Amino acid sequence: MPQLAEDMMENALAERPTPVKASPPAPLSEGPVLRPGRNVWRIEHAPRAAIIADGANYFGALRRALIEARETIHIAGWDLDSRMKLVGPEGTADDGLPETLAAFLSALVARNPRLRVRLLLWDYSVLFAFERELTPIYSFLWSTPPQIELCLDDSLPLGASHHQKIVVIDDAMAFSGGLDLTRRRWDTSDHVPDDPRRIDPTGAAYAPFHDVQMAVDGAAASALGRLFRDRWKRAACERLPPPRRRVTTDRWPEGLAPDFRDIGIGISRTLPAFEAEPEVREVEALFFDMIDSAERQLYLENQFFTCERFTERLIARLRERPALEAIIVVPQGYRSWFEHQSMGAGRARVLQRLDASGVADRVRVVFPQVEGEGEGDAASAPIMVHSKVTIVDDRLLRIGSANLCNRSMGFDSECDLVIDADDADERAAVLAVRDRMLGEHLGLSAEEVGAAIERAGSLTALIDNAAPAKGRRLVPVPREGEADMLIGIDSLADPVEPIYEERPEEAARNPRKRWLVALGVAALVVVGLLIAWAYSPLSEPERIIAALDSIAHRPWAPAFMVGVFIVAGFLIFPVSVLIVATVALFGGWTGALIAGIGAMASALATYGIGRRLGSGLVRRFIGPRINRIRRRLTESGVLAVATVRMVPVAPFTVVNLVAGAAGVRFLDYTAGTALGLLPGLVVLTALGRQIVDVISQPSLGSVAMLAGFVVLWILVSLGLQMLVARMRGRA
């Protein structure tokens, strides 16, 4: 009965509030700012809460907390890197355990076999492939003990990302904010320009980096544990139970001083609408409500400042409150070409809007800079601002993952923690955190900042008149035009609404619209991949054909190609690449027949391996996402297998292994696989060797033709799906 009662309570707590509409919320009436169902999911008690600035301090505190884990470690991130060094300000570990993340977690479960580690990583866009570890499945799943599981989470609309950065230990201790456990995040609060310890796993140095995380314990940590389990259930189709018993041992890391005690923690989320799940826009509502409650001072740190609706709300409040002033700390610029193009134009627009608003004299948009040992501007280095901090007067303090951009308001998943100070002690603590943040950028202590603000009479006067101390200063952000930026790319990369956006009632009225959008996006993706393919070392079809051309006319060549398909299946080599090569090599229908036989042989061989290994070992190979694939495969026999082939939820070999391990009937599997492969074989046969010419030497006409065939491929696939569904309905 106690377990049943706990399950019922968790189910009740998991119910989502009515989502906030996409239009900006109306101003609050009198009363508390934090309101469940409007701008926060829940407000939970935390015996302790601490604000941790910069990666070195966070990683050191997190390492000490992880060592005390007894039952569960749950980590959700935009990115994870097995090679990152989880070490504190010293740059090394002195606890006798490995320094790198995967090895450290492996050592923890080796010491405590009851400990379970679950990693939830966004199944990221190809645009970020070269900024990340290329083989997280191998690094975190195959090369670690079985108590460590990695799930790649793609349960999001097209183009969206999972942006939450959460660590929960035994549902008793949690961290949330802007810091992922990945490369190029470690830095001390000194931000020394040429710190030799600030190198990534490849040995390359990177610029000074600033970010902020919040630590909480008690019921607030338990609520973040619930948030993680909800996401895991959605991504892996698997319900995780809460810890088996109430944690009595203190998990608070030694040496981490709390900034607040016995405080209420609001948890605010963004979750885009997906499948049957409604959208949640608490993050957006909280931003607007915090602005509307500001009276005297606003302090913000944020990586991206592009949201025009937020800017309009800020300008309106500045006009309403003549005494209100704002400090906005952002990066000087953006690291990559893609970030510059996608976010630079938006920032230029909102800065122009601020400058023309008539209230710019009370706003400072600045970036932090640190000077090295040399002389002049060449010795100075801008500090990369990755933090997401909002502090309103001496009352509201917010730390999270959400940027001041359109994506964070309703497109990506986000998680922010917020405190509404009630009494004098809590308000003093809010100001102390703000002064500590400003002091880090100005080279002053929190006490010196407080005294300087009192003397100057305002935040803006402090920024304008502060003399550089310890080589630190805040510098006005230069205004940029949009001349060097590609038109329209920012509207795709930072959309106001999801690019697929469609309400359920609209879908019912216009069911064709969604298919047309999907086909258009698919065509654009194909064109982009083809162009990238042609100018990269990944043009395998041409290389494979060159290697195999000499044997194409041998009598044993067809059997050899079938063997290549089987071997490639065990190596998880893309079957579509082999089909292209085979059709182009042998030509026309002969190549299609050989490719079809080879693909079927590979599918049956890996199906047999999956049947032999069983679901336990296959799960170890694939991870918890096996549940989603298995559910899709076992829903409706032949139709399910054919659908997964035509609209794949996982690579070809992975589907084969799961089908075998899940016990999908052999006849259903064989017939569904043949049916699912048919559209692709038909299209590739029609194109013949032309497809290789399109890939190796693309022109506008040839790429357009291939994109048209891909659209035809999709239409044929959909038509076959509907035909099979109708036949099954009649049966």
Order of alpha helices (4+ residues) and beta strands (2+ residues): alpha-beta-alpha-beta-alpha-beta-beta-beta-beta-beta-beta-alpha-beta-beta-alpha-beta-alpha-beta-alpha-beta-beta-beta-beta-beta-alpha-beta-alpha-alpha-alpha-beta-alpha-alpha-alpha-alpha-alpha-alpha-alpha-alpha-alpha-alpha-alpha-alpha-alpha
